[in-house]
Every structure is written in C-alpha cells, then in structure tokens.
Amino acid sequence: MADDTPAARTAPTASAASGPAGTGGPLTLLRAARDDRAGTICLLSPPGAPPTCYDQLPPAYSGPQELLLLTDTDTDTDTGNGNGTGVTDTGAAALAARTAGRPLLLAGFSGAGAAACDLAHRLTTTTDGGRRAPRVVLTPAPPGAHERARLLARALQDAAAPPPDPEHAAP
C-alpha cells in the first residue's frame, strides 16, 4: 500500500523528473527549494556511477537550495555509452534556462570534476549577458552511501555559505 500522507505526496524523489517544462528532460528534481531565492545545486554523476549515487543526499543536506541531478551527460566511457566529453548541449541548455538569474553550484563525487568544470565554463560563455561562474564542489566517494552523502552535504554547506562581509572581517 502506498504512503498517502501529505508529506509523501509533496516530497520529491529521484524519480520525479523535471525537465525545462516538466517533461522528464535532462534534469531530475531530487528536492525542491525551501526558499525561492536560495538557488540551485546541480549534481553530476561520475563516469560509471548510477544516477542513484546521490539518493542519500537530500536527507543529509539541510540547505535551502533546490537539488537537481543532471542526467544528460556523456561521461560514461566505461560502458561505451559516451566519449567522455561531459555534459551534452541539451543538458547544459536545460540547466541554463532553469537557473537563469539564480545562484548555481555544481557538485559531485570525485570523477565528475571535468564535466562540472566544462559545464561551468560553458554556462559563463554561452549565456546572453554573461553569468557569474558557478562554484564547483567535489568530494571523494568513500565506501558507504551514508558516508558519501555526509561528506558531500558538509562540503555543500561550506560552499553555499554566504561570503563574509568585508566590513566586518577580522584584520
């Protein structure tokens, strides 16, 4: 029997696909933003890792940002399903459209760095009027899903913290 509580009906899951028009495109919503101004954290899977590698992150990360998984990548050279070039044009365009005018942080486990850095560069050079380069956060992927989620959640919390106010900084 399915859980029909209000929390279960509104809680996004990794299977709740959310393309630019909610069509199940290249972006999967892992958790909705808790504040409209909070921005987005977009996760990229390392080569060979299943998209489920981030399933433990939404409950581990308490920040207000929307959590997205970019599933339209071309990094899986181990299985012959890609040439290792990174994010597809479709994925980059969908992310740019969804996050226009909002803070963006790109993140992933070790191995996703090349794709994340390539995507950050593409987002800053191909958008009209330019865009501030998103931060890229990478962590190692130790054994154990809970430990991986804890490490990444901590790194995201640190990276998403507002910069210190220069007027109140210590000398």
C-alpha positions in Angstrom: 0.0 0.0 0.0 1.4 3.4 -1.0 2.0 6.1 1.6 -0.7 8.8 1.1 0.4 11.2 3.8 0.7 14.9 2.9 4.5 14.7 3.3 4.7 11.7 0.9 2.5 13.4 -1.7 4.7 16.5 -1.8 8.2 15.0 -1.2 10.2 15.0 -4.4 12.1 11.8 -5.2 14.8 10.9 -7.6 12.2 9.6 -9.9 10.4 12.9 -10.1 11.8 14.0 -13.4 11.7 17.7 -14.1 12.8 19.0 -17.5 12.5 22.6 -18.6 8.8 22.2 -19.0 8.3 19.3 -16.6 8.7 16.8 -19.4 11.2 14.5 -17.8 14.1 16.0 -19.7 17.7 16.1 -18.7 17.1 17.3 -15.1 15.8 15.3 -12.3 14.5 17.1 -9.2 15.8 15.5 -6.0 14.4 18.2 -3.7 12.5 21.4 -4.2 14.0 24.7 -3.0 12.9 25.7 0.5 13.2 29.3 -0.4 12.6 30.9 -3.9 15.9 32.9 -3.6 18.0 30.0 -2.4 19.3 28.9 -5.8 20.2 25.5 -7.2 22.7 22.8 -6.5 23.1 20.7 -9.6 24.7 17.3 -9.2 26.7 15.4 -11.9 27.4 11.7 -11.7 30.9 10.5 -12.0 31.7 8.2 -15.0 30.3 4.8 -14.5 28.2 5.7 -11.4 24.5 5.2 -11.4 22.2 8.2 -11.0 21.2 6.7 -7.7 24.6 7.6 -6.2 23.0 10.8 -4.8 19.9 9.2 -3.3 21.1 9.7 0.3 22.0 13.4 -0.2 18.6 15.1 0.1 18.0 14.0 3.7 21.7 14.6 4.6 21.8 18.2 3.2 19.8 20.7 5.2 20.4 23.8 3.0 17.5 25.6 1.3 18.7 25.1 -2.3 16.9 23.1 -4.9 18.7 19.8 -5.6 18.9 18.7 -9.2 20.6 15.8 -10.9 21.8 16.4 -14.4 21.2 13.1 -16.2 22.0 14.2 -19.7 25.8 13.6 -19.6 28.2 12.0 -21.9 30.8 10.8 -19.5 30.3 7.0 -19.3 33.3 5.8 -21.2 33.5 2.5 -19.3 30.3 1.2 -20.9 30.9 2.6 -24.4 27.8 4.9 -24.0 29.8 8.1 -24.4 33.0 9.6 -25.4 33.8 11.2 -22.1 33.3 14.8 -23.2 31.0 15.8 -20.4 27.5 17.4 -20.4 25.5 17.4 -23.6 24.3 20.6 -25.2 20.8 19.7 -24.3 21.7 19.2 -20.6 23.6 22.5 -20.5 20.8 24.4 -22.2 18.2 23.0 -19.8 20.2 23.9 -16.7 21.0 27.4 -18.0 17.3 28.0 -18.7 16.1 26.6 -15.3 18.7 28.6 -13.2 18.8 31.9 -15.1 19.2 34.7 -12.7 19.6 32.4 -9.7 22.7 31.2 -7.8 24.0 27.9 -9.0 26.5 25.5 -7.5 27.7 22.4 -9.4 28.7 19.4 -7.3 29.6 15.8 -7.5 31.8 13.0 -6.3 35.4 12.5 -7.5 35.3 11.8 -11.2 32.7 14.3 -12.1 35.1 17.2 -11.9 36.0 17.5 -15.6 32.3 17.6 -16.6 31.5 20.1 -13.9 34.3 22.4 -14.8 33.4 22.2 -18.5 29.8 22.9 -17.7 30.7 25.9 -15.5 32.8 27.3 -18.4 30.0 26.7 -20.9 27.4 28.4 -18.7 29.5 31.5 -18.3 30.5 31.9 -22.0 27.3 30.9 -23.8 24.6 32.8 -21.9 23.4 36.2 -23.0 24.8 38.9 -20.9 27.2 36.5 -19.2 26.7 34.8 -15.9 28.9 34.6 -12.9 30.8 31.3 -12.9 29.1 28.8 -10.6 31.2 27.2 -7.9 32.2 23.6 -8.3 32.3 21.3 -5.3 33.8 17.8 -5.4 34.3 15.3 -2.7 35.9 11.8 -2.6 33.5 8.9 -2.8 34.4 6.7 0.1 32.6 3.3 0.7 29.2 3.6 2.2 26.3 5.7 0.8 25.7 7.4 4.1 29.3 8.5 4.5 29.4 9.8 0.9 26.3 11.8 1.5 27.6 13.2 4.8 30.9 14.3 3.2 29.1 15.9 0.2 26.5 17.6 2.4 29.2 19.1 4.5 31.1 20.4 1.5 27.9 21.9 0.0 27.1 23.6 3.3 30.5 25.2 3.4 30.4 26.3 -0.3 26.8 27.6 -0.1 27.5 29.8 3.0 27.4 33.5 2.2 30.8 35.1 1.8 32.0 37.0 4.8 31.1 40.7 4.9 34.4 42.6 4.2 33.4 45.4 6.5 33.2 43.0 9.5 36.1 40.8 8.6 38.9 40.4 11.1 42.1 42.2 10.2 
